[in-house]
Amino acid sequence: MKVCLVGSSGGHLTHLYMLKPFWKNKDRFWVTFDKEDARSKLKCEKMYSCYYPTNRNVIALIKNTLLAIKILHKEKPDLIISSGAAVAVPFFYIGKLMGAKLIYIEVFDRYDEPTLTGKMVYPITDKFIVEWESMKKVYPKSINLGSIF
C-alpha cells in the first residue's frame, strides 16, 4: 500500500506525524509547505513542496491542483490521508478521480464547528474521523476515534 500524507506545515503536519505507528512501515510520501518545521520533521522522508498561502487563495489553489495532478499521477497512492488545511482539497478531489481511498481527520481544536476544508472534503471521503463526540452532530457519517494527541 502506498500512502500520501498531505497537509499544511505546523499543527496539521504534527497531527499527521503522530500517526507514525500506522504509516512507518508503509511506502509513503508527504506533501506540505517547504518550511523549516517540515524540512526538519521530514528530513528522512520523501517530501513534495506545495504552494502557500492556501487559505482562500485562488492562485495557490490552482497551482496546488496542477501539482496534485502531477504528483498523484507519478506516485499513484492507494490512500491519501490529511488533517488539513486547504492544500488537502485538490489532492483529495484529484485522488478520488484516480481511485485513491481518502481519510480525513478533523483537527483536535474543532469540537463543535467544522473547518472549511472539512466541509469541502466530507462528501467524498471514504473515512472521516473526528476527535470529539460532539462533532458527530456536524459530520453525521464520521467516526470518533478520540484524541490523537
N, C-alpha and C positions, 0 to 999 in steps of 0.2 A: 504494500500500500504506500502510495506517495501522498504526502501531506503538504499543503500550502498553509502557512500561518501568516495572516495578513492583518496589519493594524498600525495605528499611529505609534510613534515612539512615546516614551513616558509611561504613564499608568496602563495604557492599553497593551503595550509591549510587555510590561511586567506581568500583567494578567495572563497573557499567553505563555510567557516563560514559566509561570507557575504550574503549567500543565505538563511539565517535563516528564513526570512518570508515564504519561501517555505517549508523548512524541519521541522520547530519547532513543528508542530502538527502531524508529521508522525512517524511511527515506523521506527527507523533508527539505523545504526551503522557506525562506522568510521574505516578506515584502513589508518594508517600513521606511520611515524617513531616514535619510542619511544625516543622523545627528550623533553626538558623542555618546549618549547613553546606549543607543542601538549598536553603534560600532563596538563599544566596549562589551556589552552583554552578548553580542552575536559574533565575536571575533573569530570563532572556530566554526561558524555556521555559514551555509550558503545563503546569501542575502542579496536581494534586489532592492534598489532605492526607488522610492516613488516620489511624486511631486507634492509639495505643500506650499502654502496653507490649503487645507481641503475644505474647511467648513464654509459652506455657501460660496464657494469659489468655482465658477463655471469653467474657467481656463484649466485649473488643476483637475477638475472632473474629466474634461475632455482628454487631457494628457494622460491621466491615470486609466482611462478607458482604453486608449490606444496601447498603453503599457500592459494592461491586463490581457488584451488580445495577444500581444507578442509573447509575454511570459507564459501564459497558460497554454498557448499553442506549443511552445517549446517544451515545457515541463510536464504537461498533461497530468495534473494531480487527480487522484481519486477522491480526495477530501479537501475541502477548504474550511478553515476554522478562523473565526475572528471574534474580537470583543469590541470592535470599532476602532477608530471612528470612521469618518466619511470615506476613507480610501477602500474600505471593505465593499462599498456599494458596487463599483464597477467590477471588482473581482468576483463578487457573488453572482451578479447577473450574467457576466460572460462565462463564468464557471458553470452555471446552471445550463446554459446553452450547449456547453461542451460535455455535459453529462456528469460533472463532479457532484458529490454529495456536499451539503452545506450545513455547518453547525455554527450558530451564532450564540455568543454568551453575552447577555446584557450585563453591563458593568455593575459592580457592587454598590456604588453610591446611588443607584436608582432603585428606590424601594416603593415608589408609588406613581411615578410618571415615566413614560417611555423616552428613550433618546430618539433623535431624528433618524439616525442610522438604523436603530432597532425597528422603527416603524417602516422604514423603506425596505428592509430585507425580510421582515417577518413573513410576508406572503409566500416567499419562495424557499425558505429554509426547510431542510429535512428534520433538523432538531433545533429548537430554540430553547436555550437554557436561561433560567433566571436564578438569582441567588436569594430571593426573598419570596415567601409565600404570597405576600400582598401583590406581587407583580403578576400573579396568575389571573388577577382581575383585568389587568391591562392586556396581557397576552394569554388568552384562554387555552391555546394549544401548547403552551410552554411546559417545560419540565423544571421543577425546582430541585436543584441538586445541593442547595445550601451554598455557603461561602467557600470560595476557592482559597481565600486567604487563611 
